[in-house]
Amino acid sequence: MSPLTPDTFFLYMLPPIILDAGYFMPNRLFFDHLGTILLFAVIGTIFNTLSIGKYKNFI
């Protein structure tokens, strides 16, 4: 039996936990925070796009 490593946790254990939490979230709670969720999604997407684009230009 191998010990629990950070890679094992973040790659194999955390995604199902997050999926479960999001899937069973009450609709009211989701729609109350929809603006914040979309804000993080849009800003995160823009940040990643710019970061990857900047990184690709250096290669």
CHARMM internal coordinates of N, CA and C (Angstrom, degrees):
IC EDIT
DIST 1 N 1 CA 1.4540
DIST 1 CA 1 C 1.5213
ANGL 1 N 1 CA 1 C 108.83
DIST 1 C 2 N 1.3235
ANGL 1 CA 1 C 2 N 116.54
DIHE 1 N 1 CA 1 C 2 N 127.58
DIST 2 N 2 CA 1.4552
ANGL 1 C 2 N 2 CA 120.51
DIHE 1 CA 1 C 2 N 2 CA -178.99
DIST 2 CA 2 C 1.5330
ANGL 2 N 2 CA 2 C 109.88
DIHE 1 C 2 N 2 CA 2 C -89.40
DIST 2 C 3 N 1.3194
ANGL 2 CA 2 C 3 N 116.01
DIHE 2 N 2 CA 2 C 3 N 151.71
DIST 3 N 3 CA 1.4736
ANGL 2 C 3 N 3 CA 118.88
DIHE 2 CA 2 C 3 N 3 CA 178.74
DIST 3 CA 3 C 1.5289
ANGL 3 N 3 CA 3 C 110.42
DIHE 2 C 3 N 3 CA 3 C -72.81
DIST 3 C 4 N 1.2974
ANGL 3 CA 3 C 4 N 115.10
DIHE 3 N 3 CA 3 C 4 N 158.85
DIST 4 N 4 CA 1.4604
ANGL 3 C 4 N 4 CA 120.90
DIHE 3 CA 3 C 4 N 4 CA 178.06
DIST 4 CA 4 C 1.5212
ANGL 4 N 4 CA 4 C 109.19
DIHE 3 C 4 N 4 CA 4 C -74.45
DIST 4 C 5 N 1.3114
ANGL 4 CA 4 C 5 N 115.82
DIHE 4 N 4 CA 4 C 5 N 117.89
DIST 5 N 5 CA 1.4640
ANGL 4 C 5 N 5 CA 120.70
DIHE 4 CA 4 C 5 N 5 CA 179.12
DIST 5 CA 5 C 1.5260
ANGL 5 N 5 CA 5 C 108.92
DIHE 4 C 5 N 5 CA 5 C -104.18
DIST 5 C 6 N 1.3251
ANGL 5 CA 5 C 6 N 117.06
DIHE 5 N 5 CA 5 C 6 N 161.31
DIST 6 N 6 CA 1.4670
ANGL 5 C 6 N 6 CA 119.13
DIHE 5 CA 5 C 6 N 6 CA 177.13
DIST 6 CA 6 C 1.5310
ANGL 6 N 6 CA 6 C 112.49
DIHE 5 C 6 N 6 CA 6 C -58.67
DIST 6 C 7 N 1.3288
ANGL 6 CA 6 C 7 N 117.31
DIHE 6 N 6 CA 6 C 7 N -38.14
DIST 7 N 7 CA 1.4693
ANGL 6 C 7 N 7 CA 119.72
DIHE 6 CA 6 C 7 N 7 CA 179.09
DIST 7 CA 7 C 1.5252
ANGL 7 N 7 CA 7 C 111.32
DIHE 6 C 7 N 7 CA 7 C -62.20
DIST 7 C 8 N 1.3273
ANGL 7 CA 7 C 8 N 116.50
DIHE 7 N 7 CA 7 C 8 N -44.04
DIST 8 N 8 CA 1.4575
ANGL 7 C 8 N 8 CA 120.26
DIHE 7 CA 7 C 8 N 8 CA 179.00
DIST 8 CA 8 C 1.5186
ANGL 8 N 8 CA 8 C 110.68
DIHE 7 C 8 N 8 CA 8 C -61.51
DIST 8 C 9 N 1.3078
ANGL 8 CA 8 C 9 N 116.55
DIHE 8 N 8 CA 8 C 9 N -43.71
DIST 9 N 9 CA 1.4634
ANGL 8 C 9 N 9 CA 120.09
DIHE 8 CA 8 C 9 N 9 CA -178.63
DIST 9 CA 9 C 1.5226
ANGL 9 N 9 CA 9 C 111.35
DIHE 8 C 9 N 9 CA 9 C -64.36
DIST 9 C 10 N 1.3394
ANGL 9 CA 9 C 10 N 117.35
DIHE 9 N 9 CA 9 C 10 N -51.24
DIST 10 N 10 CA 1.4608
ANGL 9 C 10 N 10 CA 120.65
DIHE 9 CA 9 C 10 N 10 CA -174.03
DIST 10 CA 10 C 1.5220
ANGL 10 N 10 CA 10 C 112.99
DIHE 9 C 10 N 10 CA 10 C -72.28
DIST 10 C 11 N 1.3274
ANGL 10 CA 10 C 11 N 118.24
DIHE 10 N 10 CA 10 C 11 N -29.19
DIST 11 N 11 CA 1.4596
ANGL 10 C 11 N 11 CA 119.96
DIHE 10 CA 10 C 11 N 11 CA -177.81
DIST 11 CA 11 C 1.5203
ANGL 11 N 11 CA 11 C 113.49
DIHE 10 C 11 N 11 CA 11 C -89.84
DIST 11 C 12 N 1.3418
ANGL 11 CA 11 C 12 N 117.90
DIHE 11 N 11 CA 11 C 12 N -33.12
DIST 12 N 12 CA 1.4583
ANGL 11 C 12 N 12 CA 120.02
DIHE 11 CA 11 C 12 N 12 CA -171.16
DIST 12 CA 12 C 1.5310
ANGL 12 N 12 CA 12 C 115.01
DIHE 11 C 12 N 12 CA 12 C -117.27
DIST 12 C 13 N 1.3026
ANGL 12 CA 12 C 13 N 118.03
DIHE 12 N 12 CA 12 C 13 N -25.18
DIST 13 N 13 CA 1.4583
ANGL 12 C 13 N 13 CA 119.29
DIHE 12 CA 12 C 13 N 13 CA -175.52
DIST 13 CA 13 C 1.5313
ANGL 13 N 13 CA 13 C 113.16
DIHE 12 C 13 N 13 CA 13 C -103.31
DIST 13 C 14 N 1.3219
ANGL 13 CA 13 C 14 N 117.48
DIHE 13 N 13 CA 13 C 14 N -38.35
DIST 14 N 14 CA 1.4634
ANGL 13 C 14 N 14 CA 120.72
DIHE 13 CA 13 C 14 N 14 CA -176.12
DIST 14 CA 14 C 1.5334
ANGL 14 N 14 CA 14 C 113.87
DIHE 13 C 14 N 14 CA 14 C -69.89
DIST 14 C 15 N 1.3494
ANGL 14 CA 14 C 15 N 120.24
DIHE 14 N 14 CA 14 C 15 N -42.48
DIST 15 N 15 CA 1.4720
ANGL 14 C 15 N 15 CA 117.98
DIHE 14 CA 14 C 15 N 15 CA -179.68
DIST 15 CA 15 C 1.5311
ANGL 15 N 15 CA 15 C 114.98
DIHE 14 C 15 N 15 CA 15 C -57.06
DIST 15 C 16 N 1.3421
ANGL 15 CA 15 C 16 N 120.28
DIHE 15 N 15 CA 15 C 16 N -43.72
DIST 16 N 16 CA 1.4742
ANGL 15 C 16 N 16 CA 117.41
DIHE 15 CA 15 C 16 N 16 CA 177.31
DIST 16 CA 16 C 1.5259
ANGL 16 N 16 CA 16 C 113.22
DIHE 15 C 16 N 16 CA 16 C -65.20
DIST 16 C 17 N 1.3164
ANGL 16 CA 16 C 17 N 117.55
DIHE 16 N 16 CA 16 C 17 N -31.83
DIST 17 N 17 CA 1.4622
ANGL 16 C 17 N 17 CA 120.68
DIHE 16 CA 16 C 17 N 17 CA 177.92
DIST 17 CA 17 C 1.5274
ANGL 17 N 17 CA 17 C 110.02
DIHE 16 C 17 N 17 CA 17 C -65.50
DIST 17 C 18 N 1.3328
ANGL 17 CA 17 C 18 N 116.95
DIHE 17 N 17 CA 17 C 18 N -44.74
DIST 18 N 18 CA 1.4605
ANGL 17 C 18 N 18 CA 121.37
DIHE 17 CA 17 C 18 N 18 CA 179.65
DIST 18 CA 18 C 1.5273
ANGL 18 N 18 CA 18 C 110.52
DIHE 17 C 18 N 18 CA 18 C -66.80
DIST 18 C 19 N 1.3387
ANGL 18 CA 18 C 19 N 116.96
DIHE 18 N 18 CA 18 C 19 N -41.83
DIST 19 N 19 CA 1.4535
ANGL 18 C 19 N 19 CA 120.60
DIHE 18 CA 18 C 19 N 19 CA 177.84
DIST 19 CA 19 C 1.5256
ANGL 19 N 19 CA 19 C 111.31
DIHE 18 C 19 N 19 CA 19 C -59.97
DIST 19 C 20 N 1.3133
ANGL 19 CA 19 C 20 N 116.87
DIHE 19 N 19 CA 19 C 20 N -44.55
DIST 20 N 20 CA 1.4631
ANGL 19 C 20 N 20 CA 121.07
DIHE 19 CA 19 C 20 N 20 CA 179.36
DIST 20 CA 20 C 1.5261
ANGL 20 N 20 CA 20 C 111.40
DIHE 19 C 20 N 20 CA 20 C -62.57
DIST 20 C 21 N 1.3350
ANGL 20 CA 20 C 21 N 116.30
DIHE 20 N 20 CA 20 C 21 N -43.12
DIST 21 N 21 CA 1.4587
ANGL 20 C 21 N 21 CA 120.09
DIHE 20 CA 20 C 21 N 21 CA -179.42
DIST 21 CA 21 C 1.5308
ANGL 21 N 21 CA 21 C 111.13
DIHE 20 C 21 N 21 CA 21 C -64.47
DIST 21 C 22 N 1.3226
ANGL 21 CA 21 C 22 N 117.19
DIHE 21 N 21 CA 21 C 22 N -39.52
DIST 22 N 22 CA 1.4555
ANGL 21 C 22 N 22 CA 120.33
DIHE 21 CA 21 C 22 N 22 CA 179.26
DIST 22 CA 22 C 1.5150
ANGL 22 N 22 CA 22 C 112.95
DIHE 21 C 22 N 22 CA 22 C -73.93
DIST 22 C 23 N 1.3158
ANGL 22 CA 22 C 23 N 116.88
DIHE 22 N 22 CA 22 C 23 N -37.19
DIST 23 N 23 CA 1.4611
ANGL 22 C 23 N 23 CA 120.90
DIHE 22 CA 22 C 23 N 23 CA -176.64
DIST 23 CA 23 C 1.5197
ANGL 23 N 23 CA 23 C 112.04
DIHE 22 C 23 N 23 CA 23 C -69.05
DIST 23 C 24 N 1.3057
ANGL 23 CA 23 C 24 N 117.26
DIHE 23 N 23 CA 23 C 24 N -36.65
DIST 24 N 24 CA 1.4579
ANGL 23 C 24 N 24 CA 121.03
DIHE 23 CA 23 C 24 N 24 CA -177.31
DIST 24 CA 24 C 1.5260
ANGL 24 N 24 CA 24 C 113.43
DIHE 23 C 24 N 24 CA 24 C -99.21
DIST 24 C 25 N 1.3446
ANGL 24 CA 24 C 25 N 117.00
DIHE 24 N 24 CA 24 C 25 N 14.23
DIST 25 N 25 CA 1.4601
ANGL 24 C 25 N 25 CA 120.56
DIHE 24 CA 24 C 25 N 25 CA 176.61
DIST 25 CA 25 C 1.5299
ANGL 25 N 25 CA 25 C 109.09
DIHE 24 C 25 N 25 CA 25 C -71.20
DIST 25 C 26 N 1.3203
ANGL 25 CA 25 C 26 N 117.91
DIHE 25 N 25 CA 25 C 26 N 135.90
DIST 26 N 26 CA 1.4707
ANGL 25 C 26 N 26 CA 119.88
DIHE 25 CA 25 C 26 N 26 CA 177.47
DIST 26 CA 26 C 1.5340
ANGL 26 N 26 CA 26 C 110.77
DIHE 25 C 26 N 26 CA 26 C -61.02
DIST 26 C 27 N 1.3384
ANGL 26 CA 26 C 27 N 116.07
DIHE 26 N 26 CA 26 C 27 N 142.89
DIST 27 N 27 CA 1.4654
ANGL 26 C 27 N 27 CA 120.80
DIHE 26 CA 26 C 27 N 27 CA -178.28
DIST 27 CA 27 C 1.5221
ANGL 27 N 27 CA 27 C 112.35
DIHE 26 C 27 N 27 CA 27 C -58.03
DIST 27 C 28 N 1.2982
ANGL 27 CA 27 C 28 N 116.41
DIHE 27 N 27 CA 27 C 28 N -40.85
DIST 28 N 28 CA 1.4738
ANGL 27 C 28 N 28 CA 119.91
DIHE 27 CA 27 C 28 N 28 CA -178.27
DIST 28 CA 28 C 1.5235
ANGL 28 N 28 CA 28 C 110.84
DIHE 27 C 28 N 28 CA 28 C -60.29
DIST 28 C 29 N 1.3118
ANGL 28 CA 28 C 29 N 117.01
DIHE 28 N 28 CA 28 C 29 N -45.12
DIST 29 N 29 CA 1.4596
ANGL 28 C 29 N 29 CA 121.87
DIHE 28 CA 28 C 29 N 29 CA 179.39
DIST 29 CA 29 C 1.5246
ANGL 29 N 29 CA 29 C 111.08
DIHE 28 C 29 N 29 CA 29 C -62.73
DIST 29 C 30 N 1.3307
ANGL 29 CA 29 C 30 N 116.64
DIHE 29 N 29 CA 29 C 30 N -40.86
DIST 30 N 30 CA 1.4599
ANGL 29 C 30 N 30 CA 121.14
DIHE 29 CA 29 C 30 N 30 CA 178.80
DIST 30 CA 30 C 1.5209
ANGL 30 N 30 CA 30 C 111.00
DIHE 29 C 30 N 30 CA 30 C -62.43
DIST 30 C 31 N 1.3328
ANGL 30 CA 30 C 31 N 117.03
DIHE 30 N 30 CA 30 C 31 N -50.03
DIST 31 N 31 CA 1.4633
ANGL 30 C 31 N 31 CA 120.31
DIHE 30 CA 30 C 31 N 31 CA -176.53
DIST 31 CA 31 C 1.5256
ANGL 31 N 31 CA 31 C 112.28
DIHE 30 C 31 N 31 CA 31 C -71.44
DIST 31 C 32 N 1.3178
ANGL 31 CA 31 C 32 N 118.28
DIHE 31 N 31 CA 31 C 32 N -25.85
DIST 32 N 32 CA 1.4662
ANGL 31 C 32 N 32 CA 120.49
DIHE 31 CA 31 C 32 N 32 CA 174.69
DIST 32 CA 32 C 1.5272
ANGL 32 N 32 CA 32 C 111.38
DIHE 31 C 32 N 32 CA 32 C -66.65
DIST 32 C 33 N 1.3200
ANGL 32 CA 32 C 33 N 117.00
DIHE 32 N 32 CA 32 C 33 N -29.68
DIST 33 N 33 CA 1.4677
ANGL 32 C 33 N 33 CA 121.81
DIHE 32 CA 32 C 33 N 33 CA -176.80
DIST 33 CA 33 C 1.5215
ANGL 33 N 33 CA 33 C 112.73
DIHE 32 C 33 N 33 CA 33 C -110.50
DIST 33 C 34 N 1.3193
ANGL 33 CA 33 C 34 N 117.41
DIHE 33 N 33 CA 33 C 34 N 17.00
DIST 34 N 34 CA 1.4605
ANGL 33 C 34 N 34 CA 121.22
DIHE 33 CA 33 C 34 N 34 CA -176.87
DIST 34 CA 34 C 1.5260
ANGL 34 N 34 CA 34 C 112.28
DIHE 33 C 34 N 34 CA 34 C -61.45
DIST 34 C 35 N 1.3081
ANGL 34 CA 34 C 35 N 117.79
DIHE 34 N 34 CA 34 C 35 N -38.67
DIST 35 N 35 CA 1.4684
ANGL 34 C 35 N 35 CA 120.74
DIHE 34 CA 34 C 35 N 35 CA 178.62
DIST 35 CA 35 C 1.5134
ANGL 35 N 35 CA 35 C 112.10
DIHE 34 C 35 N 35 CA 35 C -61.46
DIST 35 C 36 N 1.3183
ANGL 35 CA 35 C 36 N 117.14
DIHE 35 N 35 CA 35 C 36 N -44.40
DIST 36 N 36 CA 1.4607
ANGL 35 C 36 N 36 CA 121.26
DIHE 35 CA 35 C 36 N 36 CA 178.44
DIST 36 CA 36 C 1.5192
ANGL 36 N 36 CA 36 C 111.21
DIHE 35 C 36 N 36 CA 36 C -66.32
DIST 36 C 37 N 1.3188
ANGL 36 CA 36 C 37 N 117.09
DIHE 36 N 36 CA 36 C 37 N -41.53
DIST 37 N 37 CA 1.4648
ANGL 36 C 37 N 37 CA 121.20
DIHE 36 CA 36 C 37 N 37 CA 179.14
DIST 37 CA 37 C 1.5261
ANGL 37 N 37 CA 37 C 109.94
DIHE 36 C 37 N 37 CA 37 C -61.19
DIST 37 C 38 N 1.3242
ANGL 37 CA 37 C 38 N 117.03
DIHE 37 N 37 CA 37 C 38 N -47.20
DIST 38 N 38 CA 1.4653
ANGL 37 C 38 N 38 CA 120.29
DIHE 37 CA 37 C 38 N 38 CA -179.82
DIST 38 CA 38 C 1.5235
ANGL 38 N 38 CA 38 C 111.60
DIHE 37 C 38 N 38 CA 38 C -66.93
DIST 38 C 39 N 1.3303
ANGL 38 CA 38 C 39 N 117.36
DIHE 38 N 38 CA 38 C 39 N -35.97
DIST 39 N 39 CA 1.4627
ANGL 38 C 39 N 39 CA 120.58
DIHE 38 CA 38 C 39 N 39 CA 177.56
DIST 39 CA 39 C 1.5239
ANGL 39 N 39 CA 39 C 110.60
DIHE 38 C 39 N 39 CA 39 C -60.77
DIST 39 C 40 N 1.3262
ANGL 39 CA 39 C 40 N 117.01
DIHE 39 N 39 CA 39 C 40 N -48.44
DIST 40 N 40 CA 1.4599
ANGL 39 C 40 N 40 CA 120.20
DIHE 39 CA 39 C 40 N 40 CA 178.18
DIST 40 CA 40 C 1.5253
ANGL 40 N 40 CA 40 C 111.39
DIHE 39 C 40 N 40 CA 40 C -63.96
DIST 40 C 41 N 1.3290
ANGL 40 CA 40 C 41 N 117.55
DIHE 40 N 40 CA 40 C 41 N -38.22
DIST 41 N 41 CA 1.4642
ANGL 40 C 41 N 41 CA 120.84
DIHE 40 CA 40 C 41 N 41 CA -179.98
DIST 41 CA 41 C 1.5247
ANGL 41 N 41 CA 41 C 111.03
DIHE 40 C 41 N 41 CA 41 C -64.87
DIST 41 C 42 N 1.3302
ANGL 41 CA 41 C 42 N 117.13
DIHE 41 N 41 CA 41 C 42 N -45.71
DIST 42 N 42 CA 1.4715
ANGL 41 C 42 N 42 CA 120.79
DIHE 41 CA 41 C 42 N 42 CA -177.92
DIST 42 CA 42 C 1.5258
ANGL 42 N 42 CA 42 C 110.56
DIHE 41 C 42 N 42 CA 42 C -69.28
DIST 42 C 43 N 1.3172
ANGL 42 CA 42 C 43 N 117.39
DIHE 42 N 42 CA 42 C 43 N -47.58
DIST 43 N 43 CA 1.4624
ANGL 42 C 43 N 43 CA 120.00
DIHE 42 CA 42 C 43 N 43 CA -179.27
DIST 43 CA 43 C 1.5262
ANGL 43 N 43 CA 43 C 110.47
DIHE 42 C 43 N 43 CA 43 C -64.81
DIST 43 C 44 N 1.3323
ANGL 43 CA 43 C 44 N 118.10
DIHE 43 N 43 CA 43 C 44 N -40.41
DIST 44 N 44 CA 1.4576
ANGL 43 C 44 N 44 CA 121.20
DIHE 43 CA 43 C 44 N 44 CA 178.04
DIST 44 CA 44 C 1.5209
ANGL 44 N 44 CA 44 C 112.12
DIHE 43 C 44 N 44 CA 44 C -63.97
DIST 44 C 45 N 1.3350
ANGL 44 CA 44 C 45 N 117.05
DIHE 44 N 44 CA 44 C 45 N -40.08
DIST 45 N 45 CA 1.4581
ANGL 44 C 45 N 45 CA 120.77
DIHE 44 CA 44 C 45 N 45 CA 178.72
DIST 45 CA 45 C 1.5313
ANGL 45 N 45 CA 45 C 110.99
DIHE 44 C 45 N 45 CA 45 C -66.22
DIST 45 C 46 N 1.3096
ANGL 45 CA 45 C 46 N 116.65
DIHE 45 N 45 CA 45 C 46 N -44.47
DIST 46 N 46 CA 1.4701
ANGL 45 C 46 N 46 CA 120.44
DIHE 45 CA 45 C 46 N 46 CA 178.65
DIST 46 CA 46 C 1.5195
ANGL 46 N 46 CA 46 C 110.41
DIHE 45 C 46 N 46 CA 46 C -63.58
DIST 46 C 47 N 1.3148
ANGL 46 CA 46 C 47 N 117.58
DIHE 46 N 46 CA 46 C 47 N -44.65
DIST 47 N 47 CA 1.4662
ANGL 46 C 47 N 47 CA 121.55
DIHE 46 CA 46 C 47 N 47 CA 179.24
DIST 47 CA 47 C 1.5247
ANGL 47 N 47 CA 47 C 111.15
DIHE 46 C 47 N 47 CA 47 C -59.89
DIST 47 C 48 N 1.3249
ANGL 47 CA 47 C 48 N 116.73
DIHE 47 N 47 CA 47 C 48 N -46.99
DIST 48 N 48 CA 1.4668
ANGL 47 C 48 N 48 CA 119.81
DIHE 47 CA 47 C 48 N 48 CA -179.86
DIST 48 CA 48 C 1.5198
ANGL 48 N 48 CA 48 C 111.74
DIHE 47 C 48 N 48 CA 48 C -65.51
DIST 48 C 49 N 1.3173
ANGL 48 CA 48 C 49 N 117.64
DIHE 48 N 48 CA 48 C 49 N -39.76
DIST 49 N 49 CA 1.4617
ANGL 48 C 49 N 49 CA 120.79
DIHE 48 CA 48 C 49 N 49 CA 178.52
DIST 49 CA 49 C 1.5209
ANGL 49 N 49 CA 49 C 111.02
DIHE 48 C 49 N 49 CA 49 C -61.83
DIST 49 C 50 N 1.3244
ANGL 49 CA 49 C 50 N 116.70
DIHE 49 N 49 CA 49 C 50 N -46.54
DIST 50 N 50 CA 1.4632
ANGL 49 C 50 N 50 CA 120.21
DIHE 49 CA 49 C 50 N 50 CA 179.56
DIST 50 CA 50 C 1.5251
ANGL 50 N 50 CA 50 C 111.82
DIHE 49 C 50 N 50 CA 50 C -67.08
DIST 50 C 51 N 1.3205
ANGL 50 CA 50 C 51 N 116.85
DIHE 50 N 50 CA 50 C 51 N -39.33
DIST 51 N 51 CA 1.4669
ANGL 50 C 51 N 51 CA 120.41
DIHE 50 CA 50 C 51 N 51 CA 179.75
DIST 51 CA 51 C 1.5227
ANGL 51 N 51 CA 51 C 111.59
DIHE 50 C 51 N 51 CA 51 C -65.19
DIST 51 C 52 N 1.3139
ANGL 51 CA 51 C 52 N 116.73
DIHE 51 N 51 CA 51 C 52 N -45.36
DIST 52 N 52 CA 1.4665
ANGL 51 C 52 N 52 CA 120.29
DIHE 51 CA 51 C 52 N 52 CA 179.92
DIST 52 CA 52 C 1.5183
ANGL 52 N 52 CA 52 C 109.90
DIHE 51 C 52 N 52 CA 52 C -68.06
DIST 52 C 53 N 1.3236
ANGL 52 CA 52 C 53 N 118.09
DIHE 52 N 52 CA 52 C 53 N -39.96
DIST 53 N 53 CA 1.4505
ANGL 52 C 53 N 53 CA 121.32
DIHE 52 CA 52 C 53 N 53 CA 178.07
DIST 53 CA 53 C 1.5154
ANGL 53 N 53 CA 53 C 111.74
DIHE 52 C 53 N 53 CA 53 C -63.04
DIST 53 C 54 N 1.3170
ANGL 53 CA 53 C 54 N 117.04
DIHE 53 N 53 CA 53 C 54 N -41.08
DIST 54 N 54 CA 1.4634
ANGL 53 C 54 N 54 CA 120.61
DIHE 53 CA 53 C 54 N 54 CA 178.62
DIST 54 CA 54 C 1.5214
ANGL 54 N 54 CA 54 C 110.26
DIHE 53 C 54 N 54 CA 54 C -67.41
DIST 54 C 55 N 1.3302
ANGL 54 CA 54 C 55 N 116.93
DIHE 54 N 54 CA 54 C 55 N -40.04
DIST 55 N 55 CA 1.4676
ANGL 54 C 55 N 55 CA 121.27
DIHE 54 CA 54 C 55 N 55 CA 179.79
DIST 55 CA 55 C 1.5213
ANGL 55 N 55 CA 55 C 110.06
DIHE 54 C 55 N 55 CA 55 C -65.70
DIST 55 C 56 N 1.3208
ANGL 55 CA 55 C 56 N 117.82
DIHE 55 N 55 CA 55 C 56 N -41.51
DIST 56 N 56 CA 1.4677
ANGL 55 C 56 N 56 CA 121.67
DIHE 55 CA 55 C 56 N 56 CA -179.35
DIST 56 CA 56 C 1.5265
ANGL 56 N 56 CA 56 C 111.96
DIHE 55 C 56 N 56 CA 56 C -64.58
DIST 56 C 57 N 1.3257
ANGL 56 CA 56 C 57 N 117.27
DIHE 56 N 56 CA 56 C 57 N -31.01
DIST 57 N 57 CA 1.4674
ANGL 56 C 57 N 57 CA 120.18
DIHE 56 CA 56 C 57 N 57 CA 179.31
DIST 57 CA 57 C 1.5257
ANGL 57 N 57 CA 57 C 112.28
DIHE 56 C 57 N 57 CA 57 C -69.41
DIST 57 C 58 N 1.3359
ANGL 57 CA 57 C 58 N 117.40
DIHE 57 N 57 CA 57 C 58 N -24.19
DIST 58 N 58 CA 1.4558
ANGL 57 C 58 N 58 CA 120.34
DIHE 57 CA 57 C 58 N 58 CA -179.21
DIST 58 CA 58 C 1.5282
ANGL 58 N 58 CA 58 C 112.48
DIHE 57 C 58 N 58 CA 58 C -85.12
DIST 58 C 59 N 1.3111
ANGL 58 CA 58 C 59 N 116.76
DIHE 58 N 58 CA 58 C 59 N -15.10
DIST 59 N 59 CA 1.4783
ANGL 58 C 59 N 59 CA 119.39
DIHE 58 CA 58 C 59 N 59 CA -178.37
DIST 59 CA 59 C 1.5028
ANGL 59 N 59 CA 59 C 110.84
DIHE 58 C 59 N 59 CA 59 C -85.90
END
COOR INIT
IC SEED 1 N 1 CA 1 C
IC BUILD
